[in-house]
């Protein structure tokens, strides 16, 4: 059994295709582990075997973040306001992966409407980090990240708006890819911030990320106006050196505010890249320090509008006993949304208000343009930009819940790429002791490339991964 | 208060487009289907659903922009207009804001401010005695209409009377109908008008405080509502008080105007660019397709009727602005040898008097038959009275004018000697009238014509009778 659990998703797919492994047995193995989940990583687990499937991902179970619509299966985006909501249709990306043969194993816990960096904002309780169950797994795709790290699923789908795939991947010691904006259809993803949201894979290794991602992209989805044809097929990475690869390290994102242990692991990885033939130099992203401020205007502004549909009229929770319409709206949204969601709705509503629009939304859009220009300038000199994924290792549950700004700083290194719409991957690059002492925890290394450079990004990440040889096994016991 | 007050009126018109499917999803448009049968995740605003722009709606929008002489944007974008209401499933309406599809332009001297695309709201039905939200027992939502493509046309405040506003809206409707972009039916809500009304001192270029009168669902209600609002504002101003900026509802049954909300209660819609849609890039191909899809517009048709066929301006507008009348007229004109002006007067006068607001093509009269009737009249083979009788038959039964004339013995009296005898007898019977005619009173001739027409049962040609009377009395044939 442990041999089977040790198989990567790609390994399992190969074994099933070769007739060495039974897909039904594999599914049942993971189904039992997911159902016995001690991390609160899952909010729904399949209650029986999946229908027979075919395709390149045949038989490899897939965990899907709660916010993806899955026909007839609860899709709640971590919110009480959608408790028990079962959509009548499935998200395009879920349909594509199902068609490629991956059966739905379960739905994973997340921060409510993907707003958070610790998965403590879930309406269904926090997720625990399998490396240390007193600590958070990161967020918002914390359920997916924890489930992959604890081998409750071979792989998982997450979404990233400002770091929600990369940061939990870093904190859980796995691989997470945030794609180029537009590469993956958003149809059927319960929206947080439309101009930033992207679905991506959370996997044990880079090969699995490439395998899953290759089935998520392709022809543009006619149901998502912002989706684009991916210009080339995604190939499985094979490169083992980095000869001629130019890596830029932005001084703004790789120094101040980063925990010493994280910085040490990051710098050791840069050294490893050099030893593989890469050149590593400082580069400048002068507007990157303003990214977080711009993000916390733009994302809440879009969210305040995207979340208006949760009004108690048609689906989801409705407060009972209201005497008239406005009271029904107010009480439904007061009771149904958590504190962080309400905070961001208020921030966004304020930022879009008449008389404030230019000072907030307008200025934040201009910052966004500047950041994209910074990256364009960097990519004229470098193939990739490298930063630590998160400024610190996994923190203790409750450590930052009372201080939203401290929580927001988790996305300091990931938000600039989101605003620029470019792809970025986080791979585990080692362990570091948390600031207060204790067992060492995973550190993430982020590599970002220009739009649609995913093949190159996966190739470089694969070469580094081989050299790092990170051991992803956690102390988690089922 | 010195000087006279002049009304200043601008219109905001919402037009439901006659596309096959909704503005942002593939649902077919609804025409009275059972509630909530023309819906999908997109138009129900389900979580995760995304809009996709209907290309046909953009095509229709461009046609409207061309017809109104607008400047068509090379790039336009959609915005979200945010507010909560149960008929708005997403909590925002996808509309256009500061980068609309069309700007500027004019129609019949009224400047167009802008033309933009948006989606219609769903329909709220309030169950209970009142039929309105207050006092209802239960309100339900029918999402069939939600997401229907709308074009909003906003004019500058260039109208100055209720009747002018009505006439202009009729021209706009005729224009939209001729484009084939909408059913333009005010009763069914495919054409809806709001009016912005203010008063100012005649000659001033300063605008007074305006009010917005919502949703008048017929031309008559528009005229009545604007008239009532002008009077209300006049009363306020003449009493030395100030008009308050507010949104108003006009109740046509009582004539009452009530406030819906004041400026202070006006919502902040928090417009921002719709991130789920990419900008509309208007290509040369799209413009060509829109140009090629357009036929002759009513204003141009009226001009042609006036210049090329010699119709009066009023008759030309009547036939051109009610496109079905113009179509009937042109078919009749093509199919016969009738005089264009007389034929136009018969279509716009006698025929409309019989068919009312209905399309005459739906009656029993064939255009060629009306042309033949007018031709008989022109050849003096029929009196006007007899021709009216023939038209009655054509409208109710159809048929050929010549055959009807023969069957009913309605032909003009061809026996000149017989008619001359009747004329002589009439003069002999009323020497006083004859004397007055001789003395130069032209009106007196009626007293002689009447008995002649009675005796000939209307078959005598009026002009011929007049000529004979004057000859009998020794007067010049055409002198008055």
Interface residues (C-beta under 8 A of the other chain):
Chain A: X67 X68 X69 X75 X77 X82 X85 X87 X88 X89 X91 X186 X187 X188 X189 X190 X191 X193 X194 X195 X222 X223 X224 X225 X226 X301 X302 X304 X305 X307 X308 X309 X310 X311 X313 X314 X315 X325 X329 X349 X352 X353 X354 X357 X361
Chain B: X41 X44 X45 X46 X47 X48 X49 X50 X51 X52 X53 X80 X82 X84 X86 X89 X90 X91 X92 X141 X268 X270 X271 X272 X275 X276 X277 X278
